[in-house]
């Protein structure tokens, strides 16, 4: 599976996981580089502010272009700890799945046992995430199907209110 992770035709990113579990229409548009005017989105600005202003001592971002941008990693406990910092007060499935995908990626690359932690500074929460390979592999297939087919019909969801693609779906 590792070779295909870096194959241009297979580029499924952590953001793809977040989008898939948030909105399949958004995933499809993102996969085609359709610009949703992210620079002016207040939710994205707030998320970047929270990311940049928390865990400053820990910031050792790991980026694999086109695949992941992990906020920071620790190795103190004998295995790799993947840490993601997110905006909000409630844990969501998209956040969990994105973090789990990062665990999967680093496990594939390093062969080391990895665990993830999802941080919600606004709620002062830290949630441990463990890898479920079967769930990730099934999700990879489903994401690929969405990306390789016609644009899914938009569905009204809570995320629509702050989405950068709102005007494209409902405008």
TIKEGU-907189 format. One line per field, with one value per atom (N, C-alpha, C): atom name; residue in one letter; x, y, z. Coordinates in steps of 0.1 Angstrom, whole numbers, always signed. Layout:
# TIKEGU-907189
atome = CA_...;
residu = a_...;
u = X_...;
v = Y_...;
w = Z_...;
//
This chain:
# TIKEGU-907189
atome = N_CA_C_N_CA_C_N_CA_C_N_CA_C_N_CA_C_N_CA_C_N_CA_C_N_CA_C_N_CA_C_N_CA_C_N_CA_C_N_CA_C_N_CA_C_N_CA_C_N_CA_C_N_CA_C_N_CA_C_N_CA_C_N_CA_C_N_CA_C_N_CA_C_N_CA_C_N_CA_C_N_CA_C_N_CA_C_N_CA_C_N_CA_C_N_CA_C_N_CA_C_N_CA_C_N_CA_C_N_CA_C_N_CA_C_N_CA_C_N_CA_C_N_CA_C_N_CA_C_N_CA_C_N_CA_C_N_CA_C_N_CA_C_N_CA_C_N_CA_C_N_CA_C_N_CA_C_N_CA_C_N_CA_C_N_CA_C_N_CA_C_N_CA_C_N_CA_C_N_CA_C_N_CA_C_N_CA_C_N_CA_C_N_CA_C_N_CA_C_N_CA_C_N_CA_C_N_CA_C_N_CA_C_N_CA_C_N_CA_C_N_CA_C_N_CA_C_N_CA_C_N_CA_C_N_CA_C_N_CA_C_N_CA_C_N_CA_C_N_CA_C_N_CA_C_N_CA_C_N_CA_C_N_CA_C_N_CA_C_N_CA_C_N_CA_C_N_CA_C_N_CA_C_N_CA_C_N_CA_C_N_CA_C_N_CA_C_N_CA_C_N_CA_C_N_CA_C_N_CA_C_N_CA_C_N_CA_C_N_CA_C_N_CA_C_N_CA_C_N_CA_C_N_CA_C_N_CA_C_N_CA_C_N_CA_C_N_CA_C_N_CA_C_N_CA_C_N_CA_C_N_CA_C_N_CA_C_N_CA_C_N_CA_C_N_CA_C_N_CA_C_N_CA_C_N_CA_C_N_CA_C_N_CA_C_N_CA_C_N_CA_C_N_CA_C_N_CA_C_N_CA_C_N_CA_C_N_CA_C_N_CA_C_N_CA_C_N_CA_C_N_CA_C_N_CA_C_N_CA_C_N_CA_C_N_CA_C_N_CA_C_N_CA_C_N_CA_C_N_CA_C_N_CA_C_N_CA_C_N_CA_C_N_CA_C_N_CA_C_N_CA_C_N_CA_C_N_CA_C_N_CA_C_N_CA_C_N_CA_C_N_CA_C_N_CA_C_N_CA_C_N_CA_C_N_CA_C_N_CA_C_N_CA_C_N_CA_C_N_CA_C_N_CA_C_N_CA_C_N_CA_C_N_CA_C_N_CA_C_N_CA_C_N_CA_C_N_CA_C_N_CA_C_N_CA_C_N_CA_C_N_CA_C_N_CA_C_N_CA_C_N_CA_C_N_CA_C_N_CA_C_N_CA_C_N_CA_C;
residu = x_x_x_x_x_x_x_x_x_x_x_x_x_x_x_x_x_x_x_x_x_x_x_x_x_x_x_x_x_x_x_x_x_x_x_x_x_x_x_x_x_x_x_x_x_x_x_x_x_x_x_x_x_x_x_x_x_x_x_x_x_x_x_x_x_x_x_x_x_x_x_x_x_x_x_x_x_x_x_x_x_x_x_x_x_x_x_x_x_x_x_x_x_x_x_x_x_x_x_x_x_x_x_x_x_x_x_x_x_x_x_x_x_x_x_x_x_x_x_x_x_x_x_x_x_x_x_x_x_x_x_x_x_x_x_x_x_x_x_x_x_x_x_x_x_x_x_x_x_x_x_x_x_x_x_x_x_x_x_x_x_x_x_x_x_x_x_x_x_x_x_x_x_x_x_x_x_x_x_x_x_x_x_x_x_x_x_x_x_x_x_x_x_x_x_x_x_x_x_x_x_x_x_x_x_x_x_x_x_x_x_x_x_x_x_x_x_x_x_x_x_x_x_x_x_x_x_x_x_x_x_x_x_x_x_x_x_x_x_x_x_x_x_x_x_x_x_x_x_x_x_x_x_x_x_x_x_x_x_x_x_x_x_x_x_x_x_x_x_x_x_x_x_x_x_x_x_x_x_x_x_x_x_x_x_x_x_x_x_x_x_x_x_x_x_x_x_x_x_x_x_x_x_x_x_x_x_x_x_x_x_x_x_x_x_x_x_x_x_x_x_x_x_x_x_x_x_x_x_x_x_x_x_x_x_x_x_x_x_x_x_x_x_x_x_x_x_x_x_x_x_x_x_x_x_x_x_x_x_x_x_x_x_x_x_x_x_x_x_x_x_x_x_x_x_x_x_x_x_x_x_x_x_x_x_x_x_x_x_x_x_x_x_x_x_x_x_x_x_x_x_x_x_x_x_x_x_x_x_x_x_x_x_x_x_x_x_x_x_x_x_x_x_x_x_x_x_x_x_x_x_x_x_x_x_x_x_x_x_x_x_x_x_x_x_x_x_x_x_x_x_x_x_x_x_x_x_x_x_x_x_x_x_x_x_x_x_x_x_x_x_x_x_x_x_x_x_x_x_x_x_x_x_x_x_x_x_x_x_x_x_x_x_x_x_x_x_x_x_x_x_x_x_x_x_x_x_x_x_x_x_x_x;
u = +8_+0_+9_+20_+29_+32_+35_+39_+27_+15_+4_+0_+5_+2_+9_+20_+28_+26_+17_+14_+5_+8_+0_-15_-18_-32_-39_-32_-38_-38_-33_-31_-44_-45_-56_-50_-54_-47_-56_-50_-57_-69_-68_-79_-90_-86_-96_-104_-98_-105_-115_-110_-118_-130_-128_-139_-148_-143_-152_-162_-157_-166_-174_-171_-179_-189_-184_-193_-186_-193_-187_-186_-195_-194_-182_-179_-167_-154_-154_-143_-141_-151_-151_-145_-150_-145_-130_-127_-113_-104_-108_-100_-97_-105_-103_-97_-92_-86_-95_-108_-118_-116_-113_-110_-123_-124_-135_-133_-123_-121_-118_-108_-104_-98_-91_-84_-93_-105_-115_-124_-123_-132_-128_-138_-135_-132_-139_-136_-122_-117_-104_-93_-96_-88_-87_-98_-98_-90_-92_-85_-70_-66_-51_-46_-54_-49_-48_-57_-56_-44_-42_-31_-18_-17_-4_-2_-12_-11_-10_-12_-12_+0_+4_+15_+28_+31_+42_+55_+57_+70_+70_+59_+58_+59_+58_+56_+68_+66_+76_+67_+61_+52_+59_+52_+57_+48_+54_+46_+50_+41_+44_+34_+40_+32_+22_+9_-2_-8_-2_-7_-11_-1_-5_+4_-2_+5_+1_+10_+8_+13_+5_+8_+21_+22_+35_+35_+47_+50_+59_+56_+65_+69_+81_+85_+89_+85_+89_+85_+74_+68_+72_+82_+87_+80_+69_+63_+60_+56_+53_+39_+39_+27_+24_+12_+8_-2_+1_-8_-14_-27_-35_-42_-42_-49_-60_-72_-84_-92_-100_-109_-122_-128_-141_-141_-153_-155_-159_-163_-168_-159_-157_-149_-159_-153_-162_-155_-163_-158_-148_-150_-140_-126_-126_-114_-107_-115_-110_-104_-111_-107_-94_-93_-81_-69_-71_-60_-56_-66_-64_-57_-60_-53_-38_-35_-21_-14_-21_-15_-11_-21_-19_-7_-6_+5_+18_+20_+33_+36_+26_+28_+33_+28_+32_+46_+49_+63_+73_+71_+81_+81_+70_+68_+67_+67_+66_+51_+49_+36_+33_+22_+18_+5_+3_-9_-12_-24_-27_-34_-33_-40_-46_-59_-66_-68_-63_-64_-75_-84_-94_-91_-82_-78_-90_-100_-112_-119_-120_-127_-117_-105_-94_-95_-97_-98_-86_-83_-72_-78_-80_-86_-76_-74_-65_-72_-65_-70_-61_-67_-59_-63_-54_-55_-65_-74_-83_-80_-71_-66_-78_-86_-98_-106_-109_-117_-110_-97_-90_-90_-87_-86_-100_-110_-124_-127_-123_-125_-117_-105_-97_-104_-110_-117_-129_-137_-149_-145_-134_-130_-126_-119_-115_-127_-137_-149_-156_-157_-162_-154_-141_-132_-133_-135_-134_-148_-158_-171_-176_-189_-194_-196_-197_-199_-212_-210_-222_-231_-244_-254_-252_-252_-250_-262_-258_-268_-266_-277_-277_-272_-261_-255_-251_-248_-244_-231_-222_-210_-212_-223_-226_-225_-229_-230_-216_-205_-192_-183_-189_-181_-177_-165_-160_-167_-173_-180_-195_-200_-214_-220_-214_-219_-220_-212_-212_-223_-226_-237_-251_-251_-265_-266_-256_-257_-265;
v = -12_+0_+13_+12_+24_+31_+23_+29_+37_+32_+39_+51_+53_+65_+77_+74_+85_+86_+78_+78_+90_+98_+111_+107_+96_+92_+89_+86_+81_+91_+103_+113_+116_+108_+111_+116_+128_+135_+134_+139_+139_+148_+159_+168_+160_+151_+143_+135_+130_+122_+131_+143_+153_+156_+159_+163_+152_+139_+128_+126_+127_+125_+138_+149_+161_+163_+162_+165_+159_+150_+144_+154_+163_+173_+182_+185_+193_+185_+172_+163_+163_+162_+161_+174_+186_+199_+201_+197_+198_+190_+178_+169_+174_+184_+190_+204_+207_+220_+232_+230_+241_+250_+263_+272_+276_+274_+278_+291_+299_+312_+309_+301_+297_+309_+317_+328_+338_+339_+348_+341_+328_+320_+322_+327_+330_+318_+307_+294_+289_+290_+286_+296_+309_+318_+315_+312_+309_+296_+286_+274_+275_+284_+286_+294_+303_+311_+301_+292_+283_+273_+269_+260_+267_+280_+287_+292_+294_+299_+289_+276_+266_+257_+251_+241_+246_+259_+265_+258_+253_+245_+232_+227_+214_+214_+226_+227_+222_+210_+204_+197_+206_+201_+192_+181_+172_+173_+175_+176_+166_+160_+151_+158_+166_+174_+165_+170_+164_+152_+149_+138_+142_+148_+152_+164_+170_+181_+179_+172_+168_+180_+184_+195_+193_+182_+179_+164_+159_+145_+144_+134_+132_+117_+114_+100_+96_+104_+101_+88_+82_+70_+57_+58_+46_+43_+50_+49_+63_+64_+78_+83_+95_+101_+112_+111_+121_+130_+143_+153_+162_+163_+172_+182_+195_+205_+210_+210_+214_+224_+232_+242_+235_+241_+235_+230_+227_+222_+208_+202_+189_+181_+169_+160_+155_+155_+151_+139_+131_+120_+124_+136_+140_+142_+148_+151_+137_+128_+115_+108_+107_+100_+106_+119_+126_+122_+123_+119_+104_+96_+81_+79_+86_+85_+88_+99_+103_+91_+85_+74_+63_+60_+50_+53_+66_+70_+68_+73_+72_+57_+49_+35_+28_+32_+26_+30_+43_+48_+43_+43_+40_+26_+19_+6_+6_+17_+18_+19_+15_+16_+31_+36_+50_+51_+62_+65_+80_+84_+98_+105_+118_+126_+138_+140_+151_+161_+173_+184_+194_+197_+207_+218_+228_+237_+245_+249_+256_+249_+236_+227_+221_+224_+218_+202_+197_+182_+177_+165_+157_+143_+138_+125_+116_+104_+94_+87_+86_+79_+68_+56_+44_+40_+34_+30_+18_+20_+9_+8_-1_-3_-6_-15_-19_-7_+1_+13_+23_+25_+34_+28_+15_+10_+10_+7_+9_+23_+32_+47_+51_+46_+49_+45_+34_+29_+38_+42_+50_+64_+70_+83_+83_+72_+71_+70_+63_+62_+76_+84_+97_+106_+106_+114_+110_+98_+93_+92_+97_+98_+112_+114_+127_+133_+146_+154_+150_+146_+142_+154_+151_+162_+167_+181_+186_+182_+180_+178_+189_+194_+204_+197_+203_+198_+210_+207_+218_+225_+217_+223_+233_+233_+242_+257_+259_+273_+280_+273_+279_+274_+267_+261_+271_+270_+279_+276_+265_+261_+264_+270_+272_+279_+289_+297_+288_+278_+270_+259_+255_+245_+251_+263_+268_+283_+288_+302_+304;
w = +0_+0_+0_+6_+7_-6_-16_-29_-35_-34_-39_-31_-19_-11_-18_-24_-30_-45_-51_-65_-67_-77_-80_-83_-89_-91_-79_-68_-56_-44_-47_-36_-28_-18_-8_+4_+8_+19_+32_+43_+55_+54_+46_+43_+35_+27_+19_+29_+40_+50_+57_+61_+68_+60_+47_+38_+35_+34_+31_+42_+55_+66_+70_+63_+65_+54_+41_+30_+17_+11_-1_-13_-14_-24_-23_-10_-7_-11_-8_-11_-26_-34_-48_-54_-49_-54_-50_-38_-33_-42_-46_-54_-68_-72_-85_-84_-72_-70_-72_-70_-71_-59_-61_-50_-43_-30_-22_-15_-19_-12_+3_+6_+19_+27_+20_+27_+34_+30_+37_+46_+47_+56_+71_+78_+93_+101_+97_+105_+102_+90_+87_+94_+94_+100_+115_+122_+136_+138_+130_+131_+130_+121_+119_+131_+137_+149_+160_+163_+174_+172_+159_+156_+159_+155_+157_+171_+179_+192_+204_+201_+211_+209_+219_+219_+211_+214_+207_+209_+221_+224_+217_+213_+207_+192_+186_+172_+164_+159_+150_+139_+131_+120_+111_+108_+98_+86_+74_+62_+52_+46_+34_+23_+15_+5_-2_-2_-8_+0_+11_+19_+33_+40_+54_+59_+69_+76_+91_+98_+112_+120_+130_+138_+146_+153_+160_+163_+165_+168_+181_+189_+201_+200_+206_+206_+220_+230_+244_+249_+245_+251_+244_+236_+229_+216_+213_+200_+195_+183_+177_+182_+187_+191_+181_+174_+164_+171_+171_+177_+167_+168_+159_+168_+164_+172_+163_+169_+161_+168_+160_+165_+170_+179_+183_+198_+202_+216_+216_+205_+204_+194_+198_+189_+178_+165_+154_+147_+140_+132_+122_+115_+105_+112_+124_+131_+135_+140_+144_+132_+121_+109_+103_+103_+97_+106_+119_+128_+126_+125_+123_+110_+100_+87_+89_+96_+99_+106_+115_+122_+112_+104_+93_+84_+80_+71_+78_+90_+97_+100_+103_+106_+93_+82_+69_+65_+68_+64_+74_+87_+96_+101_+100_+106_+121_+127_+141_+146_+158_+164_+166_+162_+164_+171_+178_+185_+182_+181_+179_+190_+191_+201_+194_+197_+191_+202_+200_+210_+206_+215_+213_+224_+221_+232_+237_+229_+233_+244_+243_+253_+263_+262_+271_+271_+259_+257_+250_+253_+246_+245_+233_+231_+224_+229_+223_+211_+200_+188_+185_+183_+179_+165_+158_+144_+143_+133_+129_+114_+111_+97_+87_+92_+83_+80_+90_+87_+78_+79_+70_+56_+55_+41_+34_+41_+36_+32_+40_+37_+25_+24_+12_-1_-1_-13_-15_-5_-6_-11_-5_-10_-24_-28_-42_-51_-47_-55_-57_-46_-47_-57_-55_-63_-78_-81_-95_-102_-95_-102_-103_-107_-109_-95_-95_-83_-76_-63_-55_-53_-52_-50_-36_-34_-21_-12_+1_+11_+22_+27_+37_+50_+56_+68_+77_+89_+98_+93_+87_+82_+71_+64_+53_+57_+69_+74_+73_+76_+76_+65_+55_+44_+34_+29_+18_+5_+3_-9_-8_+2_+4_-8_-13_-24_-37_-38_-50_-49_-37_-35_-35_-28_-25_-31_-38_-43_-55;
//
